[in-house]
Amino acid sequence: MKRLNTPLTVSGDRKRGAHNAWCGDGVTYSKMYSEFLNDLHGWGNDGVMSAGANASNSLRVTENDTPDMKIKIASGWGFDAGELAQLAADEVTGDQTAPSSDPRIDLVSLDSVNDLIVITEGAEAASPSAPATPADHIRIAYIHHVVGETMIEDTDGGHGWIELKRNLIQGAGQE
């Protein structure tokens, strides 16, 4: 995780991202990447980095291989207020708890300071709402829980289900 304390300065069309300006002039990949991250921070684009061969799965939350009360989060990168965060390897959570009397919505986020997945439990209610995303966290999904659920699935099938809420950076939009 890198904190971007001092923005790098670049001139002319490099600041605008023109491809030809990046090639052949001795600018290193590391400096280009730092400039890219500083630009993202300046543009206010916080969310999940959607690039590379596994872009569509970056920090994607899914049901466990055999659906149960656990969820899986794919490895990936996120960016939040100058913090570059990484979940280095796929992660499977511990068992989630079904609500006892009313539905509940939990928030799944990546803590951009500690590079940890955090599940913030919402309040049970007849018409529940998701908890707010904590400061320094990147929202990636909601888990919709129902009373008596025995598994969490990718879609609403009468059990708990996952709603992806990633803000995908690099033009892919929000889920």
Backbone as a chain_set.jsonl record, in Angstrom:
{"seq": "MKRLNTPLTVSGDRKRGAHNAWCGDGVTYSKMYSEFLNDLHGWGNDGVMSAGANASNSLRVTENDTPDMKIKIASGWGFDAGELAQLAADEVTGDQTAPSSDPRIDLVSLDSVNDLIVITEGAEAASPSAPATPADHIRIAYIHHVVGETMIEDTDGGHGWIELKRNLIQGAGQE", "coords": {"N": [[0.852, -1.157, 0.0], [0.605, 2.155, -0.883], [1.003, 5.477, 0.081], [0.015, 8.469, -1.32], [1.621, 11.138, -0.997], [3.02, 13.322, -2.101], [2.304, 14.765, -5.027], [3.434, 13.844, -8.275], [4.844, 15.885, -10.799], [4.064, 16.503, -14.146], [4.427, 17.349, -17.597], [2.628, 18.928, -20.315], [1.248, 16.835, -22.857], [1.58, 14.397, -21.58], [0.396, 14.563, -19.092], [-2.205, 14.462, -19.833], [-2.4, 11.899, -20.67], [-1.649, 10.913, -23.177], [-0.78, 8.328, -25.34], [1.57, 8.108, -26.967], [3.318, 9.898, -25.785], [4.147, 8.585, -23.511], [5.781, 6.594, -24.369], [9.045, 5.628, -25.308], [10.535, 7.785, -24.27], [12.035, 7.424, -22.027], [10.651, 7.467, -19.624], [9.891, 5.803, -16.694], [8.068, 2.783, -15.897], [7.218, 2.675, -13.248], [7.136, 5.395, -12.485], [5.216, 6.301, -14.296], [3.001, 4.868, -13.386], [2.706, 5.921, -10.803], [2.087, 8.564, -11.508], [-0.324, 8.112, -12.802], [-1.903, 7.186, -10.637], [-1.868, 9.486, -9.008], [-3.274, 11.199, -10.718], [-5.766, 9.886, -10.737], [-6.527, 10.269, -8.071], [-6.727, 13.057, -8.031], [-8.868, 13.389, -9.77], [-10.924, 12.407, -8.324], [-11.756, 9.794, -8.465], [-12.523, 7.148, -6.801], [-12.396, 3.734, -5.951], [-12.641, 0.408, -7.327], [-9.882, -0.934, -8.948], [-9.907, -1.608, -12.273], [-8.354, -3.345, -14.315], [-6.13, -5.115, -16.5], [-5.663, -8.703, -16.996], [-7.512, -9.964, -15.344], [-9.542, -8.167, -14.861], [-12.409, -7.842, -14.665], [-13.032, -9.356, -12.488], [-11.837, -8.229, -10.279], [-11.725, -7.743, -6.883], [-14.225, -8.924, -6.66], [-17.193, -10.106, -5.21], [-18.498, -13.209, -4.36], [-20.676, -16.124, -4.092], [-19.729, -18.9, -1.992], [-17.746, -21.748, -3.102], [-19.222, -24.159, -2.716], [-22.312, -23.261, -2.014], [-22.869, -21.717, 1.091], [-22.866, -20.245, 4.321], [-20.749, -18.56, 3.97], [-18.748, -16.167, 2.136], [-16.918, -15.41, -0.894], [-14.144, -13.399, -1.786], [-12.553, -11.998, -4.483], [-9.117, -11.485, -5.274], [-7.553, -8.258, -5.673], [-7.221, -4.722, -6.559], [-7.754, -1.554, -5.017], [-8.698, 1.917, -4.749], [-8.652, 4.701, -2.685], [-9.152, 7.885, -1.678], [-6.403, 8.693, -1.967], [-5.141, 6.445, -1.027], [-3.783, 3.434, -1.996], [-4.98, 0.285, -2.111], [-4.72, -3.234, -1.506], [-6.009, -6.468, -1.938], [-4.342, -9.194, -1.617], [-4.638, -11.924, -2.116], [-7.216, -14.287, -3.015], [-10.024, -14.463, -0.834], [-11.881, -16.212, 1.642], [-14.582, -15.69, 3.707], [-15.45, -16.039, 7.227], [-18.286, -17.83, 8.635], [-21.323, -16.143, 8.04], [-23.962, -14.582, 9.882], [-27.381, -15.334, 10.045], [-30.206, -13.099, 10.116], [-32.348, -12.592, 13.019], [-35.035, -11.725, 13.353], [-35.943, -9.85, 11.388], [-35.25, -8.826, 7.959], [-31.854, -7.974, 6.862], [-29.196, -5.85, 5.773], [-25.855, -6.164, 4.999], [-22.645, -4.592, 4.726], [-19.909, -5.067, 2.57], [-16.566, -4.299, 2.523], [-13.344, -2.969, 1.539], [-10.771, -2.231, 3.627], [-8.816, 0.455, 3.187], [-6.543, 1.293, 4.492], [-5.492, -0.782, 6.036], [-5.559, -2.964, 4.333], [-7.564, -4.965, 4.486], [-10.453, -7.089, 4.38], [-13.63, -6.062, 5.388], [-16.651, -6.651, 7.069], [-19.477, -4.931, 7.62], [-22.065, -4.989, 9.77], [-25.479, -4.485, 9.165], [-28.579, -3.022, 10.404], [-31.315, -4.955, 11.601], [-34.488, -4.816, 10.066], [-37.869, -4.192, 8.94], [-37.872, -2.989, 6.441], [-34.929, -2.907, 5.479], [-31.884, -0.92, 5.415], [-28.698, -0.359, 3.884], [-25.626, -0.155, 5.746], [-23.621, 2.841, 6.163], [-20.655, 3.468, 4.267], [-17.607, 3.105, 5.883], [-15.102, 5.637, 6.659], [-12.076, 5.655, 4.782], [-12.524, 3.211, 3.577], [-13.331, 0.99, 0.896], [-16.183, 0.475, -0.801], [-17.543, -2.618, -1.774], [-19.565, -4.559, -1.968], [-22.968, -5.51, -1.113], [-24.579, -7.609, 1.258], [-27.551, -9.207, 1.246], [-29.562, -10.26, 3.715], [-31.871, -12.745, 4.877], [-34.404, -13.824, 7.193], [-33.885, -17.004, 8.603], [-32.235, -17.962, 6.587], [-29.978, -20.271, 5.007], [-27.871, -20.245, 3.389], [-25.719, -18.17, 1.337], [-26.121, -16.689, -1.734], [-25.223, -15.92, -5.206], [-27.291, -14.647, -6.514], [-30.7, -13.478, -5.96], [-32.436, -15.885, -4.534], [-34.232, -16.659, -2.612], [-32.73, -17.121, -0.414], [-29.977, -15.712, 1.491], [-28.355, -13.124, -0.381], [-26.018, -11.698, -2.785], [-25.188, -8.402, -3.659], [-23.418, -6.726, -5.933], [-21.452, -3.828, -5.505], [-19.382, -2.361, -6.543], [-17.374, 0.404, -7.468], [-16.155, 0.686, -10.425], [-13.055, 1.603, -11.648], [-11.641, 3.126, -14.541], [-13.409, 3.454, -16.617], [-15.411, 1.479, -16.557], [-17.639, 1.846, -15.01], [-20.256, 1.699, -12.476], [-21.393, -1.029, -10.5]], "CA": [[0.0, 0.0, 0.0], [1.401, 3.369, -1.003], [0.309, 6.731, 0.342], [0.455, 9.449, -2.293], [1.719, 12.39, -0.261], [3.521, 14.391, -2.946], [2.009, 14.465, -6.425], [4.47, 14.065, -9.261], [4.415, 16.843, -11.81], [4.421, 16.169, -15.521], [4.037, 18.459, -18.449], [2.047, 18.733, -21.634], [0.292, 15.781, -23.167], [1.698, 13.264, -20.66], [-0.606, 14.767, -18.046], [-3.482, 14.092, -20.428], [-2.398, 10.457, -20.907], [-1.417, 10.545, -24.562], [0.023, 7.107, -25.375], [2.886, 8.309, -27.564], [4.187, 10.62, -24.861], [4.666, 7.652, -22.505], [6.667, 5.605, -24.989], [10.273, 6.021, -25.963], [11.23, 8.959, -23.741], [12.756, 7.068, -20.817], [9.815, 7.507, -18.42], [9.787, 4.445, -16.183], [6.723, 2.292, -15.59], [6.884, 3.055, -11.879], [6.762, 6.806, -12.467], [3.944, 6.415, -15.009], [1.952, 4.358, -12.512], [2.509, 6.921, -9.751], [1.382, 9.687, -12.114], [-1.695, 7.654, -13.027], [-2.602, 7.178, -9.35], [-2.082, 10.875, -8.611], [-4.361, 11.705, -11.548], [-7.023, 9.32, -10.233], [-6.869, 10.953, -6.828], [-7.147, 14.402, -8.385], [-10.159, 13.333, -10.451], [-11.946, 11.968, -7.379], [-12.216, 8.448, -8.805], [-12.186, 6.134, -5.818], [-13.107, 2.496, -6.228], [-11.914, -0.816, -7.647], [-9.076, -0.843, -10.165], [-10.391, -2.572, -13.243], [-7.358, -3.392, -15.379], [-5.393, -6.359, -16.616], [-6.334, -9.914, -17.474], [-8.58, -10.377, -14.437], [-10.168, -6.895, -14.486], [-13.824, -7.922, -14.294], [-13.16, -10.067, -11.218], [-11.108, -7.546, -9.222], [-12.502, -7.562, -5.651], [-15.594, -9.41, -6.892], [-17.735, -10.915, -4.116], [-19.342, -14.286, -4.89], [-21.009, -17.217, -3.172], [-18.668, -19.876, -1.798], [-17.792, -22.8, -4.12], [-20.458, -24.846, -2.362], [-22.975, -22.199, -1.252], [-23.112, -21.861, 2.525], [-22.973, -18.92, 4.94], [-19.499, -17.849, 3.724], [-18.623, -15.557, 0.82], [-15.554, -15.316, -1.427], [-13.758, -12.121, -2.368], [-11.407, -12.177, -5.368], [-8.018, -10.538, -5.075], [-7.62, -7.087, -6.534], [-6.723, -3.44, -6.088], [-8.709, -0.47, -4.886], [-8.113, 3.234, -4.556], [-9.547, 5.512, -1.862], [-8.615, 9.124, -1.099], [-4.946, 8.691, -1.924], [-4.632, 5.154, -0.562], [-3.857, 2.293, -2.885], [-5.173, -0.88, -1.25], [-4.667, -4.489, -2.235], [-6.295, -7.775, -1.367], [-3.312, -9.906, -2.372], [-5.08, -13.275, -2.487], [-8.64, -14.52, -2.812], [-10.334, -14.685, 0.579], [-13.188, -16.741, 2.022], [-14.9, -15.198, 5.054], [-16.076, -16.971, 8.161], [-19.744, -17.899, 8.493], [-22.142, -14.973, 8.335], [-25.088, -14.946, 10.736], [-28.702, -14.936, 9.553], [-30.938, -12.251, 11.063], [-33.261, -13.361, 13.866], [-36.456, -11.354, 13.29], [-36.235, -9.067, 10.18], [-34.122, -8.812, 7.013], [-30.723, -7.104, 7.192], [-28.211, -5.67, 4.7], [-24.494, -5.941, 5.481], [-21.718, -3.976, 3.783], [-18.586, -5.671, 2.415], [-15.663, -3.241, 2.061], [-11.903, -3.169, 1.698], [-10.131, -1.192, 4.438], [-7.682, 0.882, 2.369], [-5.382, 1.555, 5.349], [-4.942, -2.049, 6.534], [-5.69, -4.004, 3.307], [-8.39, -6.041, 5.051], [-11.881, -7.126, 4.087], [-14.432, -5.787, 6.573], [-18.098, -6.77, 6.89], [-20.176, -4.073, 8.577], [-23.427, -5.508, 9.899], [-26.559, -3.51, 9.188], [-29.621, -3.229, 11.413], [-32.501, -5.691, 11.161], [-35.666, -3.956, 9.941], [-38.823, -4.659, 7.936], [-37.315, -2.459, 5.183], [-33.572, -2.547, 5.926], [-31.002, -0.15, 4.54], [-27.291, -0.725, 4.067], [-24.852, 0.783, 6.554], [-22.736, 3.751, 5.433], [-19.284, 2.992, 4.092], [-16.708, 3.83, 6.796], [-13.984, 6.379, 6.076], [-10.912, 4.837, 4.402], [-12.958, 1.897, 3.098], [-13.829, 0.936, -0.47], [-17.391, -0.362, -0.854], [-17.499, -3.574, -2.883], [-20.806, -5.335, -2.116], [-23.937, -5.659, -0.017], [-25.162, -8.943, 1.438], [-28.949, -9.105, 1.678], [-29.869, -11.423, 4.561], [-33.277, -12.99, 5.221], [-34.58, -14.683, 8.368], [-33.899, -18.435, 8.311], [-31.363, -18.364, 5.472], [-28.967, -21.281, 5.297], [-26.764, -20.027, 2.462], [-25.648, -16.895, 0.634], [-25.953, -16.994, -3.153], [-24.91, -14.785, -6.066], [-28.534, -13.982, -6.922], [-31.812, -13.596, -5.017], [-33.163, -17.135, -4.744], [-34.934, -17.014, -1.384], [-31.746, -17.16, 0.678], [-29.179, -14.5, 1.447], [-27.79, -12.931, -1.719], [-24.967, -10.693, -2.919], [-25.38, -7.317, -4.624], [-22.135, -6.065, -6.15], [-21.542, -2.366, -5.437], [-18.041, -1.831, -6.82], [-17.209, 1.505, -8.399], [-15.025, 0.243, -11.234], [-12.283, 2.685, -12.245], [-11.179, 2.957, -15.916], [-14.485, 3.516, -17.58], [-16.37, 0.385, -16.516], [-18.849, 2.288, -14.325], [-20.598, 1.147, -11.171], [-22.324, -2.16, -10.533]], "C": [[0.9, 1.222, 0.0], [0.525, 4.581, -0.734], [0.871, 7.767, -0.614], [0.49, 10.823, -1.637], [2.126, 13.554, -1.148], [3.234, 14.05, -4.395], [3.231, 14.712, -7.303], [3.957, 15.087, -10.26], [4.914, 16.377, -13.159], [3.9, 17.286, -16.395], [3.314, 17.975, -19.696], [1.115, 17.555, -21.747], [0.451, 14.55, -22.287], [0.656, 13.362, -19.572], [-1.98, 14.35, -18.556], [-3.528, 12.615, -20.814], [-2.174, 10.049, -22.348], [-0.426, 9.396, -24.63], [1.428, 7.369, -25.893], [3.834, 9.032, -26.638], [4.796, 9.692, -23.819], [5.745, 6.741, -23.081], [7.929, 6.269, -25.522], [10.978, 7.24, -25.386], [11.892, 8.683, -22.393], [11.938, 7.152, -19.541], [9.616, 6.073, -17.946], [8.341, 4.067, -15.902], [6.299, 2.734, -14.195], [6.435, 4.512, -11.807], [5.427, 7.007, -13.181], [2.803, 5.976, -14.105], [1.66, 5.342, -11.386], [1.75, 8.127, -10.289], [-0.086, 9.336, -12.347], [-2.491, 7.687, -11.715], [-2.84, 8.596, -8.839], [-3.21, 11.505, -9.422], [-5.702, 11.175, -11.054], [-7.463, 10.046, -8.971], [-7.376, 12.364, -7.113], [-8.518, 14.432, -9.055], [-11.275, 12.885, -9.518], [-12.484, 10.584, -7.682], [-11.705, 7.453, -7.787], [-12.98, 4.891, -6.155], [-12.161, 1.357, -6.528], [-11.178, -0.631, -8.962], [-9.48, -1.972, -11.096], [-9.442, -2.577, -14.426], [-6.705, -4.758, -15.391], [-6.273, -7.535, -17.003], [-7.532, -10.308, -16.621], [-9.442, -9.182, -14.002], [-11.595, -7.043, -13.998], [-14.032, -8.632, -12.961], [-12.456, -9.371, -10.057], [-12.046, -7.215, -8.058], [-13.97, -7.954, -5.827], [-16.005, -10.334, -5.738], [-18.695, -11.936, -4.72], [-19.696, -15.27, -3.779], [-19.807, -18.14, -3.056], [-18.812, -20.972, -2.85], [-18.991, -23.715, -3.927], [-21.214, -23.858, -1.491], [-23.283, -22.59, 0.187], [-23.215, -20.45, 3.089], [-21.667, -18.118, 4.845], [-19.579, -17.184, 2.35], [-17.156, -15.532, 0.419], [-15.347, -13.92, -1.981], [-12.499, -12.368, -3.184], [-10.347, -11.124, -5.065], [-8.188, -9.347, -6.015], [-7.104, -5.846, -5.841], [-7.865, -2.447, -5.981], [-7.976, 0.82, -4.592], [-9.109, 4.082, -3.794], [-8.793, 6.683, -1.268], [-7.103, 9.097, -0.935], [-4.337, 7.408, -1.413], [-4.837, 4.107, -1.637], [-3.922, 1.068, -1.989], [-5.171, -2.142, -2.098], [-5.146, -5.639, -1.364], [-5.442, -8.73, -2.192], [-3.744, -11.29, -2.844], [-6.585, -13.378, -2.274], [-8.877, -14.862, -1.348], [-11.734, -15.271, 0.722], [-13.426, -16.316, 3.462], [-15.316, -16.346, 5.966], [-17.584, -16.976, 7.922], [-20.394, -16.577, 8.871], [-23.363, -15.453, 9.114], [-26.389, -14.443, 10.132], [-29.379, -14.03, 10.576], [-31.967, -13.075, 11.838], [-34.73, -12.99, 13.695], [-36.864, -10.595, 12.029], [-35.044, -9.145, 9.238], [-33.046, -7.803, 7.438], [-29.831, -6.99, 5.952], [-26.866, -5.363, 5.345], [-23.648, -5.36, 4.361], [-20.411, -4.757, 3.767], [-17.688, -4.581, 1.838], [-14.214, -3.68, 2.253], [-11.362, -1.967, 2.468], [-8.851, -0.782, 3.712], [-6.442, 1.222, 3.187], [-4.7, 0.246, 5.73], [-5.024, -3.205, 5.547], [-6.451, -5.221, 3.82], [-9.82, -5.944, 4.556], [-12.631, -6.939, 5.399], [-15.902, -5.967, 6.21], [-18.751, -5.984, 8.018], [-21.631, -4.517, 8.609], [-24.433, -4.366, 9.958], [-27.546, -3.833, 10.296], [-30.77, -4.023, 10.813], [-33.684, -4.728, 11.139], [-36.587, -4.542, 8.875], [-38.396, -4.204, 6.54], [-35.893, -1.985, 5.487], [-32.86, -1.65, 4.914], [-29.565, -0.542, 4.868], [-26.59, 0.293, 4.962], [-23.988, 1.673, 5.661], [-21.339, 3.135, 5.335], [-18.369, 3.787, 5.017], [-15.628, 4.607, 6.035], [-12.827, 5.418, 5.823], [-11.29, 3.41, 4.012], [-13.474, 2.037, 1.668], [-15.004, -0.03, -0.49], [-17.279, -1.318, -2.043], [-18.78, -4.39, -3.033], [-21.706, -5.164, -0.904], [-24.332, -7.128, 0.045], [-26.565, -8.729, 1.984], [-29.289, -10.394, 2.428], [-31.369, -11.51, 4.802], [-33.334, -13.933, 6.424], [-34.63, -16.146, 7.909], [-33.004, -18.871, 7.169], [-30.344, -19.393, 5.925], [-27.778, -21.177, 4.358], [-26.856, -18.623, 1.873], [-25.302, -17.218, -0.811], [-25.64, -15.723, -3.939], [-26.146, -13.996, -6.461], [-29.623, -14.254, -5.891], [-32.626, -14.839, -5.35], [-33.882, -17.597, -3.491], [-34.028, -17.164, -0.181], [-31.077, -15.794, 0.74], [-28.591, -14.365, 0.052], [-26.885, -11.713, -1.76], [-25.357, -9.677, -3.985], [-24.035, -6.609, -4.763], [-22.331, -4.561, -6.182], [-20.169, -1.737, -5.68], [-18.14, -0.626, -7.755], [-15.958, 1.173, -9.203], [-14.358, 1.439, -11.901], [-11.81, 2.221, -13.614], [-12.346, 2.733, -16.855], [-15.52, 2.419, -17.509], [-17.632, 0.752, -15.76], [-19.045, 1.626, -12.974], [-21.568, -0.003, -11.339], [-23.448, -1.905, -9.583]], "O": [[1.842, 1.313, 0.787], [-0.578, 4.686, -1.27], [2.089, 7.924, -0.707], [-0.478, 11.58, -1.705], [1.629, 14.665, -0.968], [3.852, 13.139, -4.946], [3.97, 15.675, -7.096], [2.758, 15.143, -10.533], [6.047, 15.914, -13.294], [3.043, 18.069, -15.986], [3.375, 16.805, -20.075], [0.297, 17.299, -20.863], [-0.458, 13.721, -22.242], [0.087, 12.348, -19.167], [-2.828, 13.927, -17.77], [-4.573, 12.122, -21.24], [-2.489, 8.916, -22.709], [0.653, 9.474, -24.044], [2.393, 6.888, -25.3], [5.043, 8.805, -26.697], [5.869, 9.989, -23.293], [6.541, 6.177, -22.33], [7.873, 7.347, -26.115], [11.957, 7.696, -25.978], [12.27, 9.62, -21.69], [12.482, 6.928, -18.46], [9.209, 5.216, -18.73], [7.493, 4.935, -15.695], [5.15, 3.122, -13.986], [5.452, 4.822, -11.134], [4.595, 7.792, -12.727], [1.759, 6.626, -14.056], [0.498, 5.575, -11.051], [0.869, 8.659, -9.612], [-0.976, 10.156, -12.118], [-3.626, 8.164, -11.691], [-3.906, 8.881, -8.293], [-4.015, 12.261, -8.879], [-6.671, 11.93, -10.963], [-8.635, 10.395, -8.822], [-8.347, 12.813, -6.502], [-9.251, 15.411, -8.914], [-12.45, 12.97, -9.876], [-13.563, 10.228, -7.207], [-10.579, 6.969, -7.896], [-14.123, 4.987, -6.601], [-11.026, 1.331, -6.052], [-11.765, -0.225, -9.965], [-9.401, -3.147, -10.739], [-9.683, -1.9, -15.426], [-6.731, -5.474, -14.39], [-7.459, -7.383, -17.295], [-8.472, -10.924, -17.124], [-10.005, -9.186, -12.907], [-11.962, -6.422, -13.0], [-15.103, -8.52, -12.365], [-12.479, -9.888, -8.94], [-13.033, -6.498, -8.227], [-14.851, -7.366, -5.199], [-15.254, -11.227, -5.347], [-19.588, -11.584, -5.491], [-19.114, -15.259, -2.694], [-18.953, -18.154, -3.942], [-19.884, -21.12, -3.437], [-19.701, -24.013, -4.888], [-20.82, -23.624, -0.349], [-23.869, -23.637, 0.461], [-23.625, -19.54, 2.368], [-21.495, -17.122, 5.547], [-20.377, -17.587, 1.503], [-16.265, -15.618, 1.264], [-16.253, -13.33, -2.569], [-11.503, -12.876, -2.67], [-10.662, -10.01, -4.649], [-8.885, -9.433, -7.025], [-6.622, -5.891, -4.709], [-8.821, -2.492, -6.756], [-6.798, 0.823, -4.236], [-10.271, 4.185, -4.186], [-7.894, 6.498, -0.447], [-6.585, 9.444, 0.127], [-3.112, 7.291, -1.369], [-5.95, 3.922, -2.129], [-3.014, 0.835, -1.191], [-5.571, -2.122, -3.263], [-4.745, -5.771, -0.207], [-5.779, -9.04, -3.335], [-3.261, -11.773, -3.869], [-7.16, -12.655, -1.46], [-8.03, -15.478, -0.701], [-12.658, -14.876, 0.011], [-12.588, -16.545, 4.334], [-15.507, -17.477, 5.519], [-18.092, -16.211, 7.101], [-20.059, -15.972, 9.889], [-23.748, -16.617, 9.007], [-26.498, -13.277, 9.753], [-29.151, -14.176, 11.776], [-32.405, -14.127, 11.373], [-35.597, -13.846, 13.872], [-38.023, -10.679, 11.625], [-33.942, -9.493, 9.663], [-33.289, -6.912, 8.252], [-29.729, -7.937, 5.172], [-26.745, -4.428, 6.136], [-23.907, -5.61, 3.184], [-19.862, -5.075, 4.822], [-17.996, -4.004, 0.795], [-13.905, -4.606, 3.002], [-11.48, -0.827, 2.019], [-7.907, -1.567, 3.626], [-5.374, 1.422, 2.608], [-3.472, 0.167, 5.746], [-4.607, -4.317, 5.871], [-6.035, -6.361, 3.614], [-10.338, -4.849, 4.337], [-12.311, -7.577, 6.402], [-16.348, -5.491, 5.166], [-18.608, -6.31, 9.196], [-22.341, -4.432, 7.606], [-24.258, -3.404, 10.707], [-27.37, -4.801, 11.036], [-31.158, -3.802, 9.666], [-33.869, -3.931, 12.058], [-36.142, -5.297, 8.011], [-38.542, -4.948, 5.57], [-35.673, -0.798, 5.727], [-33.19, -1.63, 3.728], [-29.259, -0.994, 5.972], [-26.927, 1.477, 4.936], [-23.664, 1.299, 4.534], [-20.91, 2.382, 6.209], [-18.35, 5.017, 4.952], [-15.29, 4.265, 4.902], [-12.631, 4.469, 6.582], [-10.465, 2.501, 4.108], [-13.992, 3.087, 1.286], [-14.838, -1.221, -0.226], [-16.968, -0.907, -3.161], [-19.062, -4.874, -4.13], [-21.276, -4.738, 0.168], [-24.41, -7.807, -0.979], [-26.744, -8.143, 3.052], [-29.301, -11.478, 1.846], [-32.054, -10.493, 4.917], [-32.426, -14.736, 6.642], [-35.328, -16.482, 6.952], [-33.011, -20.048, 6.808], [-29.903, -19.391, 7.074], [-26.8, -21.912, 4.495], [-27.905, -17.98, 1.9], [-24.33, -17.919, -1.09], [-25.766, -14.609, -3.429], [-26.056, -12.796, -6.718], [-29.49, -15.146, -5.053], [-33.397, -14.858, -6.309], [-34.12, -18.793, -3.317], [-34.501, -17.318, 0.945], [-31.543, -14.837, 0.123], [-28.354, -15.364, -0.626], [-26.96, -10.825, -0.911], [-25.799, -10.042, -5.074], [-23.567, -5.968, -3.823], [-23.266, -4.067, -6.813], [-19.838, -0.708, -5.092], [-18.904, -0.642, -8.72], [-14.838, 1.355, -8.726], [-15.002, 2.196, -12.627], [-11.599, 1.025, -13.818], [-12.273, 1.92, -17.776], [-16.442, 2.409, -18.325], [-18.623, 0.028, -15.857], [-18.111, 1.064, -12.401], [-22.45, 0.028, -12.197], [-24.348, -2.734, -9.453]]}, "num_chains": 1, "name": "protein.A"}
